[in-house]
Amino acid sequence: MPSRRHSGFGAYVYATLATALAFVLAFLADHYLSVANLALIFLTAVLAVAVRTRMRVAAYTAVLCFLGYNFFFTPPRYTFTIDSADDVLTVGLFLIVALVCSRLATQLADKVASLRAAQVRAGALLELGQRLKADSDETSLHRVTVEIAARTLQTTTALLVRDGEPPTWRVAASAPQMPTLSPEDLAAADFCDRLAAPAGRGTRRASRARGWMIPLHAETRRHGVLALFDAESRDLPDNEQRHLAEAFVRTITQALEHARLTEALEKARVEGETERLRNALLSSVSHDLRSPLVSMIGAADTLSNYDRDLPEPERRQLLEAIIEEGKRLDRYIQNLLDMARLGHGELKLHRDWVDAAEIAVAAVARLHRMHPEQTVESRLPRDTVLLYVHPALVEQAVFNILENAAHVSPPHKPIDMDITLHDDWLHIDIIDRGPGIPDAERERIFDTFYSVARGDRQARGTGLGLSICRGLIGAHGGRVEALSTPHGGSMLRISLPLPDRPEMDA
């Protein structure tokens, strides 16, 4: 962030021109103002220079104005001799006032410049923090940092990282253009990274480099270096640039470390979840695949060895057992395939307009075929409620919850199913008479392969039905949740958004 205060040769040129302009104005006003009042013109020039330059330039202006004022305007003119004591006092006071005013003006200008720099620094750091908070991967963090740093510091900025085998430096991000790294720049980056201290131009380490390097080091990891390039200067960046760059480095280092820790935690979480799913899958497969297969093999083996000795009712019972266990195995495999399609986003929705009551009646009829002993008390809306959904998938979700309720309901206890409307949502509430779901496990019952030890899952449950149900309903923009009931048991609610009714042709 270059300073707006002139301090080099240009400042003296500016001071000389301001003094010359003051002389021109003084000569023009000489016929109208007294000698004492002419001093105000020169004081104005001194103040104008003081607020734009440094103290030594303002003092140079004050001396020029003092000498010119004395030579051209105090009698006798065109000589430095002063005859009148009053004029001596006037000229002397002019010099003192000019020097004091220039000092005060430069101090005030310095404070204003410091406040502006602090405001710019705070704004840049605030923007950097907000932008870094919105990104989480290292590539985005690098890009955001160099963009803001280059814009704020008004210099080419690059973030260098070392990777590969053998490790070499490369530019991870840069702005506004890609710098070419010279051997001196690479040496400066090595010094900076190894010594954890600034290196490059303006320092004692690789001072011939075009870049000024600052290390990006955390307590446990080195993240690279931040480089400020200047093709025209080999000097150290000014204080404002250095302080702001160091603040950028602290912020980006914290963000990179946070991103690394977040990635490590997410990796550990995924690994733990993968291990849990693997164990659950092995447990589920070993039970839910093996159990029906054992039953089918046992029944088939009995029929093969004792077919002629078994009475007809027992043979029919064994055949029905084989069919029943085969259907159970087919449902389990179908559930696995459904979960795979949901997990990979391959589920295709073929939406159509359908009455919500039709879906509910079809799911209940299917449950009666699978569990003829189970009764369902349905309360359906009187009017037609149209949904724009994939009918088969929503019916599958309703059936999964009904079958889950049938597994836990005591014998001869009905299942309640209520369909109600609330605002722009359709609620399908399925209530069982089972032992209920513990409060701590109401969300976890929808996890894949999760089984409740005291609740809506029995040993025959695969832990897939409710997971599939939530996935199917979620694909339609709805939700599934487990709620408590005042009279025991549990209630699972399917909520689907109600679309605008289709326009019927006249």
PAGU-380397 format. One record per atom (N, C-alpha, C): y, z, x. Coordinates in pm, whole numbers, plus 50000, padded with zeros to 5 digits. Layout:
<atoms>
YZX/...
</atoms>
This chain:
<atoms>
498815000050085/500005000050000/501245000050089/501754988550123/502884987650213/504094994950160/504875000450254/506075007750214/507194997950181/508045001850084/509204993950048/510424997750131/510295007350223/511405011750307/511425003250433/512574996950465/512694988750586/512864997950706/512134994650815/512255003050934/512254995051064/512014981951061/511974974051183/513274966851209/513164955451281/514354947551314/515074942851188/514314939751084/514924935250960/515824945650898/515514958550922/516364969150867/517744968950930/517784966151061/519094965651129/519874953251086/519164942451060/519844930551009/520444933550872/519634940250788/520114943950655/521324953150665/521294962850758/522424972050776/523664964750824/523474955250913/524624947750965/525264939250854/524434932850773/524954924750663/525684933450560/525114945350531/525774954350436/527124958950490/527184961550621/528444965550683/529464954250677/528984941950704/529884930350699/530434928350559/529594930050459/530044928750321/531094939450289/530874951650340/531864962350317/533204958750380/533174952350499/534424948150562/535134937650479/534404928250425/534994917850342/535674924050221/534964933150154/535544939650035/536744948050072/536674954750189/537814963050232/539044954650261/538844943050325/539974934050352/540584928950222/539734926050122/540244921449993/541014932249920/540564944949936/541214956049866/542314962549947/542584957250067/543534963850156/544934964550095/545324954450017/546664954249958/546784962949834/545674968049785/545684975549658/545314990249675/544584993749780/544125007449799/544715013349925/544795026549924/545255033550042/544145033650147/544505037450269/543515037950378/542405047850346/542765059150287/541745069250254/540755063950151/541265056350054/540375051149949/539475039850000/539965032650103/539125022250161/537835028050220/537915040650260/536715047050318/535565047550218/535905047950088/534855048549987/533995035849987/534595024450019/533825012050026/532775012950136/533205018350252/532255019550363/531185030050335/531575040950266/530575051050229/529515045150136/529965036350045/529025029749954/528025021350033/528495014350134/527595006250218/526585015050291/527075026450344/526175035650414/525095040750319/525465044450196/524485049350099/523495038350061/523985026150044/523095015050008/522055012650116/522465013950241/521515012050351/520565023950361/521085035950338/520275048050354/519105048450257/519325043950134/518255044850035/517175034150056/517485023950138/516515013150161/515915013350300/516405022150390/515915022050528/515655036350574/515495037650704/515255050750764/516585056950812/516495069650855/517695077050892/518405070751011/517675065951111/518325060251228/519105047451193/518605039751096/519325027651054/520575031550977/520455041950892/521635046650818/522695051950914/522265058951020/523235063951119/523895052251192/523105042051223/523675029951285/524745023851194/524495023251065/525465017850970/526705026650965/526515039750965/527655048950960/528565047251082/527935045451199/528745043751321/529485030451317/528825019751272/529495006751260/530685007651165/530475013851052/531565015150954/532685023851009/532315034451081/533335043251140/534195035451239/533545027851328/534295020451430/535165009651365/534575002451267/535354991951202/536494997451120/536255008551051/537295014750970/538455019251060/538095025051173/539115029651267/539875017851327/539175007251365/539784996151437/540664987451347/540154984951224/540834975051140/541824981151039/541624993951003/542394998850887/543255011150915/542935018851016/543795030451043/544885026351143/546145030251115/547245026351207/547175034551337/547545028551448/547865014251462/546605005651455/546694994351382/545544985951359/545164978151486/543884973651485/543294965551591/543274972851725/543154986151714/542964994451832/542245007151788/541545013251882/540835025551848/541735037951862/542985035651898/543915046851912/544395051151773/544535064351754/545005069851626/546235078251656/547355074451593/548615081551619/548755093951533/548415092951405/548675103851312/547505113751310/547865126551308/546815136951300/546075135851169/546795131751063/546115130050934/545055119250941/545385108451013/544405097651025/543195102051107/543465110451208/542345115651287/541405123651197/542025132051113/541205139951021/540445130950924/541145120450874/540505111350779/539325104250843/539495098850960/538415091451027/537275100851064/537635112751113/536595122351150/535775126651030/536475129950921/535755133750799/534905122150747/535425109850761/534635098350717/533295097750792/533355099350925/532105098751003/531155110050962/531665122150946/530815133450909/530195131250771/531055127250674/530555125050538/529535113750536/529785103150614/528865091850617/527495096050670/527505104050777/526245108550835/525505117950740/526245127350678/525615136750586/525055129350464/525855120150410/525385112750293/524175104250326/524195098050444/523035089950483/521795098650496/521975110750550/520835119850563/520295123850426/521185127650336/520755131650202/520125119850127/520705108050143/520175096350073/518775092750122/518585093350254/517245090250307/516215100650265/516615113350262/515695123750216/515315121450069/516325118349988/516045115749847/515155103449831/515445093049910/514615080949903/513185083849947/513025092350049/511675096050095/510915103349985/511595112449917/510935119849809/510545110449695/511445101349659/511125091749554/509945083049594/509955078749720/508845070449768/507535078249766/507595091149803/506395099449801/505865101149659/506795103349566/506365104849427/505745092049374/506355080649409/505785067949366/504405065749427/504275069049555/502985067549621/501935076549557/502355088949526/501415098149462/501005093049324/501985087249251/501675081749119/500705070049130/500975061249227/500075049949248/498685054749288/498635064649377/497355069949424/496585076249310/497285084249229/496605090749116/496105080349015/496935070248986/496515059948892/495315052048943/495355048749073/494235041149131/492955049449130/493065062149166/491875070649167/491345072949027/492255074348930/491815075948791/491085063448744/491655051748772/490995039248733/489645037848803/489625041248932/488365040249007/487305049448947/487705061848917/486745071248859/486215066548725/487115061248640/486675056348509/485755044348521/486105035048612/485265023148630/483915026848691/483905036148786/482645040248847/481765047648748/482385055148658/481625062448558/480905052948463/481505041148440/480905031548348/479765023648410/479665023548544/478605016148612/477645025948678/476405021248697/475405030148753/474655024148871/474675010848888/473945005049000/474885003149119/474305002949239/475105002649361/475934989849372/475384978549330/476114965949342/477414966449263/477354971449139/478574972649057/479554982649117/479044993649171/479915003749231/480644997849352/479924990349435/480564984049550/481674974449505/481364966049408/482324955949363/483584962449306/483414972449221/484554979249158/485434985749264/484814992049363/485584999149466/486474989649545/485914978549593/486724969449676/487794962449593/487524959549467/488534953149383/489754962149365/489514974949332/490634984049310/491334987249442/490554989249548/491154992349678/492004980749728/491514968449716/492274956849764/493564955049685/493494957149553/494684955649470/495714966649498/495244978749518/496154989949538/496744989949680/495904987549780/496344987849919/496964974649964/496824964249882/497374951049912/496904945950048/495604946850069/494994941950192/493564937950164/492994929650249/491594925650233/490694937650258/489834940550162/488964952250168/487514947850154/486654953950232/485214950650226/484414963350239/483234963150176/482294974250190/481074968850264/480804974650381/479714969950466/478534979350457/477334973650447/476104981550446/475174975850552/474274984350600/473314980250701/471924980250639/471244968850640/469884968250589/469134957250663/467894954850619/467064944850684/466284950750799/465504942450865/464684946650977/464754935951086/465384938651200/466084951151233/467364952551151/467854964951135/469034967051051/470264959551106/470924952151020/472154944951056/473194947350948/474454945950989/475554947950895/475784935450811/476054937450684/476424926450596/477504931450500/478254921950444/479314925150349/478684926350210/478624938650156/478054940750023/479014936549913/480314938049937/481334934049840/482654933149913/483524924149867/484824922649930/485824917449829/487114919449859/488204914449774/489474914349857/490394904949838/490274893749744/489454882149798/489134882049931/488294871449986/487274877650081/486284869450119/485224874050208/485694873450353/485744884850423/486164884550563/485024879650653/485394873650766/484424869750867/484314880950968/483114886150986/482924897551076/482794892751219/483704897151303/483664893951445/482774904051517/482374900951641/481594910951717/482324924351729/483664923751741/484434936351748/484344944151617/484354936951504/484224943751374/482844950351361/481814943351405/480454949051398/480344961251488/480974960451607/480954972151696/481694983851634/482834980951568/483584991651501/482754997951390/482034989651314/481184995051208/480095003851266/479514999851380/478495008151446/479075021551488/480225021351554/480865033751596/481145042651475/481725036751372/482095044351252/480875050851189/479785043151176/478585048451111/477905058951197/477845056551327/477135065751414/477895078851436/479225077851451/480025089651480/480585096351355/480415089751238/480945095051112/482435097751123/483165088051185/484605089251205/485225075451197/486515074551163/487155061351157/487085054051291/486995040751284/486945032451405/487615019151374/487845011351481/488464998251462/489914998351502/490704989551443/492104987751482/492895000651471/493705002851574/494545014751575/493855027251623/492545026451658/491815038151707/491355035451851/490685045051909/490175043552046/488785037352049/488195035351933/486835029851926/486895015751867/486525005751951/486554991651910/487934988051855/488974990851933/490344989151887/490734974551869/489954965151924/490284950951912/489764945051780/489084953151701/488584948251572/489734945851476/489544936451384/490564933751283/490494943851168/489374950651155/489194960051045/489304974451086/489844982550996/489844997151015/488725002650929/487735009150992/486505013250925/486515028250894/486035031650773/485885045650732/484445047550687/483765058350731/482355060150695/482175064550550/481125059450487/480725063850352/479455072350368/479635084850404/478505093450433/478435104850332/477235106950278/476955118750196/476135128450280/475785139750221/475045149750296/473645144950334/473055136750249/471655132850271/471465118050300/472565110050296/472385095650312/473675089050359/473495078450438/474625070350480/474685057950392/475835055950327/475975044950231/476725032950288/477145033350416/477845022150476/479235026050520/480125015950533/481505018450574/482435010150486/483655015250466/484715007950396/485675002650503/485974989650497/486794983250599/488054977450538/489224980150603/490494974250564/490884964250673/491024951450638/491284940850735/492764936750731/493284933550850/494654928450863/494644918150976/494834905350940/494764894651040/495974894451132/497084900751090/498324899851166/498624912151250/497894922851232/498224935151302/496964941851355/497084947951469/496004956151525/496364970951520/497454974051447/497904987951438/497114995451332/497175008651343/496555017251244/497275015751110/496565015350997/497245014850867/498195026750853/499245025050772/500205035950758/499565047750684/500305058750681/499765071050625/499345069450479/500145062550400/499825060850259/498515053350243/498335042450320/497085034950312/495895043350355/496045050850463/494925058950513/494535069750413/495545076750359/495245087550266/494565082150140/495055070950089/494465065249969/493055059849997/492885053350111/491555048350147/490565059850161/490985070750222/490095082350237/489745088350101/490705088350009/490415093249873/489425083949804/489595070849822/488625061249767/487235064049822/487165066649952/485865068950016/485185081149957/485935091949937/485335104049879/484815101149738/485595093649660/485185090749522/483955081849518/483955071049596/482825061749593/481575068249650/481735076749750/480565083549807/479905092549703/480715099949630/480175108349522/479485099949416/480105088549380/479515079949278/478195073949326/478145069449452/476905063749506/475805074249513/476175086349552/475175097049559/474675100549420/475605100949323/475205103649184/474275092749132/474595080149164/473745069049121/472365070049184/472315073849312/471025075149380/470175086249318/470815097749291/470085108849230/469635105249088/470515098349013/470135094148878/468945084748882/468955075448976/467845066048990/466555073249027/466675083249118/465495090849158/464935098949041/465835105148964/465375112748848/464715103748744/465335091948721/464765082548624/463405077548672/463295075048801/462015070648857/460955081348839/461345094048867/460395105048849/460005106548703/461015104848613/460715105948470/459745094948426/460015082648471/459145071548433/457745073548489/457675078148614/456355080648672/455615091448595/456345102148556/455705112648478/455265107748341/456145099748277/455795094348146/454615084648156/454605076648264/453485067348284/452185074948304/452265085748383/451055093648406/450575100248276/451545105048195/451155111148068/450505100847976/451125089047969/450555078647884/449185074247934/449045073548067/447745069548122/446665079648085/446975092548102/446005102848067/445715102847917/446795101147838/446595100947694/445775088747652/446045077247715/445275065247682/443815066947718/443555072547837/442165074747877/441465084247781/442205095047743/441605104647649/441355098247513/442365090447467/442225084147336/441115073747336/441085065447442/440045055047448/438665061347459/438565071847543/437245077947560/436735083947429/437655088747344/437215094647217/437165084347106/438295076947088/438405068346971/437665055046984/437325051147106/436455039647122/434985043947130/434775054947201/433395059147223/432765064847096/433565072547020/432975079046902/432415069046801/433185058946757/432605049346663/431475041246725/431585038146854/430505030646918/429215038846921/429335051746952/428145060346954/427525061146814/428405062646713/427885063246576/427205050246536/427805039046571/427235026046536/425915023746610/425895027246741/424655025546818/423545034546764/423935047146730/422925056346676/422355051446544/423235046846453/422755041946324/421905029346341/422365020146429/421595007846452/420255010846517/420235020346610/418985023946676/417995030046576/418505038246484/417635044246381/417055033446291/417895023846251/417395012946167/416375004446241/416605002246372/415684993946449/414325000546466/414295013446486/413025020346515/412295025146389/413075028446284/412435034546167/412745027046038/413015014346050/413435006745931/412395007345820/411105005645853/410065005345750/409795019245693/410065029645771/409775043245725/410905049445644/412115043645651/413265049645583/413335044845439/413655053945348/413855049545209/415135041245197/415225033645088/416355024545070/417705031545072/417875043445007/419185050045010/419625053645153/418685058045237/419065061845374/419435049545456/418675038445436/419025026245509/420425021445469/420725022045338/422055017845293/423135026945350/422815039945358/423795049445413/424075046445560/423025043045635/423225039745776/424025026845791/423745016945708/424505004345714/425965006645679/426235015045579/427615018145543/428325025545656/427565034245726/428155041345840/428545031645951/427675021645976/428005011646078/429245003846039/429314999845911/430484992345864/431735000845874/431645013445830/432815022345832/433315024645974/432395027246068/432795029546206/433325016746269/432775005246228/433304992546278/434724990246231/435014993646104/436384992346053/437325001946126/436815013946152/437635023646225/437965018346365/436985012646433/437215007046566/438194995246559/438064987146455/438984975746439/440414980646419/440594991246338/441944996446316/442535001746447/441725008246526/442215013746652/442665002546746/441844992246759/442204981046846/443454974046793/443574972546661/444764966446603/446004974746632/445874987946626/446994996646659/447434994846804/446454993846896/446784991647036/447534978347054/447074968046985/447754955046995/449164955746937/449344962946826/450674964346767/451624971446863/451124982146928/451964989447021/452344980647140/451384972447186/451674963447298/452764953447259/452674947947137/453684938347094/455054944947077/455064957247024/456334964247009/456954967447145/456114971647239/456614975247372/457174963547449/456644951447426/457104939747499/458094931347418/458504936347301/459484929047221/458974915947165/457664914747146/457084902347098/456884902146946/457304912946879/457114913546735/458114904346665/457624894846589/458454885246519/458624889746373/459864890046325/460144893846187/460314881146103/459474879746001/459604868845905/460094875145774/461394876145761/461984883545649/461904875545519/461824883045411/461854877045278/462324887845181/462794883245062/463224892744960/461994898044887/461894911344876/460744917544812/461194930344744/460524933744633/460824946144562/460214957844638/460984968344661/460494980044734/459274986044665/459234985744531/458084991344459/456804983544489/456904970444507/455724962544539/455114966744672/455964969344770/455464973844901/454754987244886/455354996544811/454755009644793/453425008644719/453355000744613/452104999344536/451024993144622/451364983144703/450374976744789/449834986544892/450714995044951/450265004745049/449345015244986/449675019644863/448835029544794/447475023444761/447455010844714/446185004244683/445315003144807/445925000244918/445184999245045/444625012845084/445405023545063/444905036845094/443715040345006/443755036644877/442645039544787/441365032444830/441505020444885/440315013544935/439725020545055/440585026045140/440105032945261/439695047245232/440405053845141/440125067945107/440095069244956/439025065244893/438985065244746/439145079044684/438855089544760/438955103044705/440385108244704/441305101644773/442665106444787/443555100944674/444295109844609/445215105544503/446655105944555/447475097044499/448885096244536/449715096344408/450655105644400/451565106344285/452875099644325/453125087944268/454285079844306/455385080944201/456605081944245/457785081744158/458685070444209/458675059544135/459365047344177/460625045444095/461615038544148/462845036144071/462585026743953/463305028843846/463115020543727/463585006243749/464705004843818/465244991543841/464654985443968/464714972443975/464234965344092/465174967944211/464584971644322/465344974044446/464864963744548/465704954044578/465324943244668/465614946944813/464634944044898/464784945745043/464614932045109/465364929845217/465204917545294/464494921345425/463144921445417/462334926645526/461124917545546/460344921145648/459034915045667/458054923445584/457624918945468/456864927645376/455614933745437/454824925745510/453564930845564/453794942045664/454844940845746/455094951045848/455584964045784/456464963145684/456914975345617/455764981845541/454914973645478/453744979145410/452844986345510/452694980745632/451884987145735/452465000645773/453795001445784/454445014145819/454215024645711/454385020645583/454145030045472/452685034345471/451775024845493/450355028345492/450015038045605/450595036245724/450315045245835/450685059645800/451825061545735/452225075145698/451325080445587/450965072145489/450055076645383/448705080745442/448195072845535/446895076145595/447005088845678/448135090645748/448345103045823/448355115045728/449005113445612/449035124345513/447645126945456/446855116245437/445495117945383/444605125745479/444825124145610/444005131045708/444205146145704/445435150445669/445735164645678/445755171645542/445805163945434/445875170345302/444535176745268/444545188745210/443295195145168/442595186645061/441295188245048/440565180544946/441155182744807/441195171644730/441645171744592/443125175444576/443895174944685/445335177244678/446045163744688/446935160744595/447585147544596/448655146444703/448995134244731/450135131044818/451265126244728/452475131044753/453635126744674/454385115844749/454795105644674/455615094944733/456785092344639/458005094744689/459225092844611/460075082044676/460575072844595/461495062544642/462835064744574/463855067244656/465195070344603/466235061944676/467425061244615/468545054044674/469645063944708/470235062144825/471335070944867/472335062244942/473515060544883/474545051744941/473955037844963/473945033145086/473425019845116/472055020345181/471295030945149/469995032645212/468925034745105/467725030045135/466545032745054/465685042845129/465315053845061/464485064245122/463095063845058/462075063145142/460685064545096/460165077545155/460025087845072/459585101145114/458115102745082/457315106145182/455875108445165/455605122945204/455105130645106/454945145145122/453465148645111/452955156045212/451555160245208/451485175245181/450275180045167/450035194345140/449375201045259/449535195145377/448895200445497/449605212445555/449235216345678/449815228345739/451245226245789/451735214045790/453105211645834/453195208645983/454385205346024/454645201946164/455595212346222/455245218246336/456165227946398/457525221546426/458575229546412/459925224346431/460105217746568/459505223746670/459685218646806/459005205146829/458145201146735/457365188946758/457685177946658/458755179546580/459055169446478/459475156046536/460075156246654/460415143546718/459265138346802/458505147446861/457455143146953/456275136646883/456135138846751/454985132746682/455075117546682/456275112146711/456425097646713/456185091946853/455895100746952/455565095747086/454175089547085/454015079447169/452735072647178/451655082247226/450525082547155/449335090547187/449585105547176/450715109747115/450955123947103/450215129546983/449585140947000/448855147446891/449345161646873/449585165346748/450025178946717/448815187946708/448885198946781/447735207946780/447575214946646/448675217546578/448595224546449/449425216746349/448945205946301/449785198546210/449135185946160/449895175446160/449505163546090/448565154646166/448005158846273/447055150846345/445745158646358/444645151946331/443355158046351/442685151346469/441475155346500/440795149946616/440565135146603/440475129946479/440215115846459/441465107446475/442625113846480/443855106246494/444015100646634/444575088746645/444765082446776/446115085746835/447045090746754/448395092946805/449185080146813/448755069746743/449445056946745/450135053546614/449585058346502/450075054046371/451545056546349/452025068646381/453435071746358/454335064746459/453845063046583/454615055546681/454825041246634/453755034946584/453865021346533/454805020946413/454715030846327/455565031446208/457035031646248/457405040046344/458805040646386/459235027346448/458355021146526/458695008346585/458894997446482/458024996946381/458134986646278/459414988446196/459705000746157/460905003246077/462155001446162/462105005746288/463255004046376/463594989446397/462574980546397/462834966246411/463614960746293/463584967646179/464344963446060/465694970546051/466064978046154/467334985346149/467244998546076/466025003346049/465845016045977/465435027146071/465015038246012/464615049746092/463505057346019/462745065046095/461685073546042/461905087546098/461845097646012/462075111246058/461155120845985/460845131846052/459995142245994/460885153545945/460685157745820/461485168245758/460575179145706/461155190845687/460385202045632/460495202045480/459565208745416/459585210145271/459575224945236/460185228645126/460265243045092/458925248945052/457945240745015/456675245944964/455505242945058/455775241945188/454705239145285/454465224345300/453585220945393/453325207045419/454475200845498/454495187945501/455555180845572/455965168445494/457165163545525/457665151545460/458125141845568/457595129845564/458035119145652/458855109445568/460045106545616/460965098045541/461205084845614/461005074045543/461365060745591/462695057045527/463655053345608/464975049345559/465225034845600/465525026545503/465795012345527/467175008845471/467955000945544/469274997045492/469134987245376/469974988945276/469974980045161/470904968245188/470384956045181/471244944345204/472004940745076/472974931945091/473644926644973/472654918544891/472734919844758/471774912844672/471994897744683/470904890044685/471044875544695/471644869744568/472364858744587/472934851844470/471864843444402/471654846144273/470624838944197/471214825844142/470424815144149/470864802444094/470934803343942/471974797643883/472134798243738/471104789443670/
</atoms>
